[in-house]
């Protein structure tokens, strides 16, 4: 299982069509293992390779900036995110 942190360009409207679509796509790719760190940053666990994940996200919108990072360690000062990341086995 791969741990990914997906960050996309934040817009003024955090619930823009693009933001909602990318969050929904990530949640569907990892239905039981996604954690929203910030409105524009989501951690997911997936069997997909980073290339496969990029291909899935490129179906949404190619003009928006999106970064994908695979990670094996994390740290946050925010209790909610820490709790979920620990609970989900990140």
C-alpha positions as CSV (number, residue, x, y, z in Angstrom):
1,X,0.0,0.0,0.0
2,X,1.3,3.4,-1.0
3,X,0.8,6.6,1.1
4,X,0.3,9.7,-1.1
5,X,-0.2,13.3,-0.3
6,X,-2.1,15.1,-3.0
7,X,-2.0,18.9,-3.1
8,X,-3.8,21.0,-5.6
9,X,-3.8,24.7,-6.3
10,X,-6.1,26.4,-3.7
11,X,-8.8,28.6,-5.1
12,X,-10.7,31.4,-3.3
13,X,-13.7,29.1,-3.5
14,X,-12.7,26.0,-1.5
15,X,-15.8,24.3,-2.9
16,X,-15.3,25.1,-6.5
17,X,-16.2,22.5,-9.1
18,X,-12.6,21.5,-9.5
19,X,-11.9,21.2,-5.8
20,X,-15.0,19.1,-5.2
21,X,-14.3,16.9,-8.2
22,X,-10.7,16.2,-7.2
23,X,-11.6,15.5,-3.6
24,X,-14.4,13.2,-4.6
25,X,-12.1,11.4,-7.0
26,X,-9.5,10.9,-4.3
27,X,-12.1,9.7,-1.8
28,X,-13.4,7.2,-4.4
29,X,-9.9,5.9,-5.1
30,X,-9.4,5.3,-1.4
31,X,-12.8,5.1,0.2
32,X,-11.8,4.0,3.7
33,X,-8.3,5.5,3.9
34,X,-8.4,9.2,2.9
35,X,-7.7,12.1,5.2
36,X,-8.3,15.7,4.3
37,X,-5.4,17.6,5.9
38,X,-6.3,21.0,4.4
39,X,-9.2,21.8,2.0
40,X,-6.6,21.6,-0.8
41,X,-4.5,18.7,0.5
42,X,-5.6,15.1,0.9
43,X,-3.7,12.0,2.1
44,X,-4.7,8.7,0.6
45,X,-3.6,5.1,0.7
46,X,-3.7,3.2,-2.6
47,X,-2.3,0.3,-4.5
48,X,-1.9,2.5,-7.5
49,X,1.5,3.6,-8.6
50,X,2.2,7.3,-8.6
51,X,2.0,7.3,-12.4
52,X,-1.4,5.6,-12.3
53,X,-2.6,8.1,-9.7
54,X,-1.4,11.0,-11.8
55,X,-3.3,9.5,-14.8
56,X,-6.5,9.2,-12.8
57,X,-6.2,12.9,-11.7
58,X,-5.3,14.1,-15.1
59,X,-8.8,13.1,-16.3
60,X,-10.3,15.8,-14.2
61,X,-8.5,19.0,-15.3
62,X,-5.1,19.3,-17.0
63,X,-4.8,23.1,-16.5
64,X,-4.9,23.0,-12.7
65,X,-1.7,22.5,-10.7
66,X,-1.6,19.2,-8.8
67,X,1.3,17.6,-6.9
68,X,1.5,14.0,-5.7
69,X,4.1,12.9,-3.1
70,X,4.6,9.3,-1.9
71,X,5.6,9.3,1.7
72,X,6.6,6.9,4.5
73,X,6.6,9.2,7.5
74,X,4.5,12.1,8.6
75,X,4.2,14.7,11.4
76,X,1.5,17.3,12.1
77,X,0.6,19.6,15.0
78,X,-3.1,19.2,14.3
79,X,-4.8,16.7,16.5
80,X,-7.6,15.7,14.1
81,X,-5.2,14.9,11.2
82,X,-2.9,13.1,13.6
83,X,-5.7,10.9,14.9
84,X,-7.0,9.9,11.5
85,X,-3.5,9.3,10.0
86,X,-2.7,7.0,13.0
87,X,-6.0,5.3,12.9
88,X,-5.8,4.6,9.2
89,X,-2.3,3.2,9.5
90,X,-0.2,5.8,7.7
